[in-house]
């Protein structure tokens, strides 16, 4: 399994932007499907965006058009660019990595980074 460390969470005003980063250990990073999930106060954890090894991306309806996930395999890092942030985007954001063979059945999680959208 990979070790994941998120960063970039902050307090931001509504309408603002923020970029989260997730640094992964290991030499096989490029083979892992990566993604971001979030859990808001009193809410269940929800998937936000994902990117597979080939670079194809997918988004939750709540993120599509505002968030962009990307990966830099040379830096073992996945990013989540978030624009037009809303108070309902307030959550702890978690990075995850799915094993190249076992997929989500062998998913690694980061420790999370707090994003607060408030004026």
C-alpha positions as CSV (number, residue, x, y, z in Angstrom):
1,X,0.0,0.0,0.0
2,X,1.0,3.6,-0.5
3,X,1.2,6.2,2.2
4,X,-0.7,9.4,1.5
5,X,-0.2,12.9,2.9
6,X,-2.7,15.7,2.1
7,X,-2.0,19.4,2.3
8,X,-3.6,22.7,1.2
9,X,-6.7,22.9,3.3
10,X,-7.6,26.3,4.6
11,X,-10.3,28.8,5.4
12,X,-11.6,30.5,2.2
13,X,-14.4,32.9,1.4
14,X,-17.3,31.8,-0.7
15,X,-16.5,32.1,-4.4
16,X,-12.8,31.6,-3.7
17,X,-10.4,29.0,-4.9
18,X,-8.1,26.4,-3.2
19,X,-5.8,23.7,-4.4
20,X,-5.3,20.5,-2.4
21,X,-2.3,18.3,-2.8
22,X,-1.8,14.6,-2.0
23,X,1.8,13.3,-1.9
24,X,2.2,9.5,-2.2
25,X,5.0,7.2,-1.4
26,X,6.2,4.3,-3.5
27,X,7.5,3.8,-7.0
28,X,4.3,2.5,-8.6
29,X,2.2,5.6,-8.1
30,X,1.6,5.9,-11.8
31,X,-0.3,2.6,-11.7
32,X,-2.7,3.6,-9.0
33,X,-6.1,5.1,-9.5
34,X,-6.3,8.2,-7.3
35,X,-9.2,10.2,-5.9
36,X,-10.6,12.7,-3.4
37,X,-13.4,12.1,-1.0
38,X,-14.9,14.5,1.6
39,X,-16.9,14.4,4.7
40,X,-18.8,17.4,5.8
41,X,-20.1,18.0,9.4
42,X,-23.0,15.7,10.0
43,X,-22.7,14.1,6.6
44,X,-21.6,10.8,5.1
45,X,-18.3,10.6,3.3
46,X,-18.8,11.2,-0.5
47,X,-16.6,10.7,-3.5
48,X,-15.6,14.0,-5.1
49,X,-13.3,13.2,-8.0
50,X,-11.1,10.5,-9.3
51,X,-8.3,10.0,-11.9
52,X,-7.1,6.6,-13.2
53,X,-3.6,5.7,-14.3
54,X,-4.4,6.7,-17.9
55,X,-5.6,10.1,-16.8
56,X,-9.3,9.7,-17.3
57,X,-11.2,11.7,-14.7
58,X,-14.7,11.5,-13.2
59,X,-16.5,13.9,-10.9
60,X,-19.5,13.9,-8.5
61,X,-22.3,16.1,-9.7
62,X,-21.5,18.5,-6.9
63,X,-17.9,19.0,-8.1
64,X,-18.3,18.9,-11.9
65,X,-17.6,22.2,-13.5
66,X,-16.0,23.7,-10.4
67,X,-13.3,21.1,-9.4
68,X,-10.5,19.7,-11.4
69,X,-8.4,16.6,-10.4
70,X,-5.0,16.1,-11.9
71,X,-1.9,14.0,-11.3
72,X,1.8,14.5,-11.7
73,X,3.4,11.0,-11.8
74,X,6.9,12.5,-11.8
75,X,6.1,14.0,-8.4
76,X,3.9,11.2,-7.1
77,X,1.2,13.8,-6.4
78,X,-2.4,14.2,-7.1
79,X,-4.2,17.6,-7.0
80,X,-7.7,18.9,-6.5
81,X,-8.2,22.4,-7.9
82,X,-11.4,23.8,-6.4
83,X,-13.0,27.0,-7.8
84,X,-16.2,28.9,-7.0
85,X,-16.3,27.4,-3.5
86,X,-19.5,27.3,-1.6
87,X,-20.2,26.9,2.2
88,X,-21.5,23.4,1.5
89,X,-18.0,22.5,0.3
90,X,-16.9,22.7,3.9
91,X,-15.5,19.3,4.8
92,X,-12.5,17.2,5.6
93,X,-11.0,16.2,2.3
94,X,-9.4,12.8,2.0
95,X,-7.1,11.5,-0.7
96,X,-7.2,7.8,-1.6
97,X,-5.3,5.4,-3.8
98,X,-6.7,2.2,-5.3
99,X,-4.3,-0.7,-5.8
100,X,-3.6,-1.4,-9.5
101,X,-4.7,-5.0,-9.2
102,X,-7.2,-5.1,-6.3
103,X,-8.8,-1.8,-6.9
104,X,-11.0,-0.2,-4.3
105,X,-10.8,-3.5,-2.4
106,X,-7.4,-2.4,-1.3
107,X,-7.8,1.3,-0.9
108,X,-5.3,3.5,1.0
109,X,-6.4,6.7,2.7
110,X,-4.7,9.9,3.8
111,X,-5.3,11.6,7.1
112,X,-7.4,14.4,5.7
113,X,-7.2,18.1,5.3
114,X,-9.8,20.6,6.5
115,X,-11.5,23.0,4.0
116,X,-13.7,25.6,5.5
117,X,-15.7,27.9,3.2
118,X,-17.1,30.9,5.2
119,X,-17.2,34.6,5.1
